[in-house]
Amino acid sequence: MTDLTKLTIAEARKGLKDKDYTSLELTEAFLSNIEEANKQLNAYVAVTADKAREMAKASDAKLASGDGGVLEGIPLGIKDLFATKGVHTQACSHILDSFKPAYESTVTSNLWADGAVMLGKLNMDEFAMGSSNETSYYGDVINPWRKKNSNQDLVPGGSSGGSATAVAARLCMGATATDTGGSIRQPAAFTGTVGIKPTYGRCSRWGIVAFASSLDQAGPIAHTVRDSAILLKSMASIDPKDTTSVDIEVPDYEAAIGKSVKGLKIGIPAEYRMDGMPDEIEELWQQGIAWLKDAGAEIVEISMPHTKYALPAYYIVAPAEASSNLARYDGVRYGLRVPGKDIVEMYENTRAEGFGDEVKRRVLIGTYVLSAGYYDAYYLKAQKVRTLIKRDFDLAWANGVDAILTPATPSAAFGVADQDLHADPVKMYLNDIFTVTVNMAGLPGISVPAGLDKEGLPLGLQLIGKPFDEATLFQVGQVIEDAAGSFEPEQWWG
Amino acid sequence: MSVDTDTVKRVARLARIKVSEEDATRMTGELNTILGFVEQLDEVNIDGVEPLTSVVEQSMKKRTDGITDGNKADDITLNAPASEDHFFMVPKVVE
């Protein structure tokens, strides 16, 4: 029998329907891969094997009677940021020790309603703050990819590093992830997988542990453009529980796949060419342009003059919102409590021990920029710059641009415990330089694997779309995927 | 703008995070690196620009002012580190 874990969601959907195999067989195959790999890759922080088998059996019953949902029997991994009823939900932070919610997030509820099977909860940077998955309380996630002739451990990117590693190493068919500044697209690019952050308001944020509420969005990481379209269709919804959820019906994204891109206008923003960017990234970008041109798209040079200010503005807005959101972790209502001589010392001790260094840094920056006398100089200014960043995009759309093509990241995956990156927090932040603009403007962005660098590591291209036009990203993304092919790491683990 | 160690300690106090002298010194350097980085926003002309308050043009959704949820005291105190009879227990705050 073929290795069931090598199937795409689209293939498995057909195989399950045709009764070539059962969901329980599929689920067991993934559980056995997890068992073999997780010690080395550390992608899962909780494996819900019994629950997975139970859900798979229920799916098999539905499939047998012919009334399965669109994801019936498909085993998925869930980022630890999503509330899952009665199951480990700790944002990979010490401060949420033993937290098990009594409710289910809207996004995961949607997936289960469509028949998906939960394999477990995936590792991530603490509270989704990080670009290398090295800030998790549960330890580093390891990228299944290695450089040619090297056994150095590489990071999978972050914050959805567990999601990206689990998909790339065949420890689930697809995974949920979230993206505040690049946390879906950067890890997807580092692991040769597809990741899409939809338009702000497309997926409900209800039941997702909040980091920066005006930027956070959920989305999938999967093997193919089609699989990511299938997952997003299920995850997205109109949700009365989230007032920022937008009242637009979720379209059938798969219908866009395979449509010709002839005549589509693809914008190439000169400002995404950064000083010191490796030649390989520039070459990859040119290759992407050539592929789309060959497929009949019209390539236009565009200018987005405020691009370089997106990252500094983000490092005001995101920490400010985080410092407010994380105020709720006080040792009273849930999670860790460290005693003190009075209630204030109890708060201070709990938060000192419960938060890791990166989270503390961001809470302090956020508290400082919001403190009396500094609000105008920092937060208000950043929100004004944000208006200008959004205006750059609005102008491109007004000029008839259908989608924008950029590199996804300024480099391929780097080593675990890279000294240079750890000595200077800003250097680590620069990983998100091409992705963060999209969050600041609330737009959809997809990262599609486009090639390998000279050391054999995957690189991704990013497509940015108009608000609620994810369909065009899937349409154009498929053209890149068809031209580039797919990429599989050589198995060294297990 | 940059911060000194006393400011970092004051901000940490506002954020209710205990920091040691050593932490405060280390964090002062880190925070100044970040504040130095965001300083490039000073180059941008923001005269007459409105701050962005929502990325999506949609007026705030409203619902009827009615009770939609409740009677879940068990659920609400389920994860509390210390609770008794549906109350969260904290160290004494009033003498």
Interface residues (C-beta under 8 A of the other chain):
Chain A: S98 F99 K100 P101 A102 Y103 T199 Y200 G201 S214 P240 T243 T244 V246 D247 H306 K308 Y309 P312 A313 Y315 I316 S323 A327 D330 G331 V332 R333 Y334 G335 L336 R337 P339 G340 D342 I343 V344 E345 M346 Y347 E348 N349 R351 A352 F355 K360 R361 V363 L364 I365 T367 Y368 S371 A377 Y378 L380 K381 A382 Q383 K384 V385 R386 T387 L388 K390 D424 P425 V426 Y429 A441 G442 L443 P467
Chain B: M1 V3 T7 V8 V11 A12 R13 L14 A15 R16 I17 K18 V19 M27 E30 L31 T33 I34 L35 F37 V38 E39 Q40 L41 E43 V44 I46 V49 E50 P51 L52 T53 S54 V55 V56 Q58 M60 K61 R63 K72 D75 I76 L78 N79 A80 P81 A82 F88 V90 P91 K92 V93
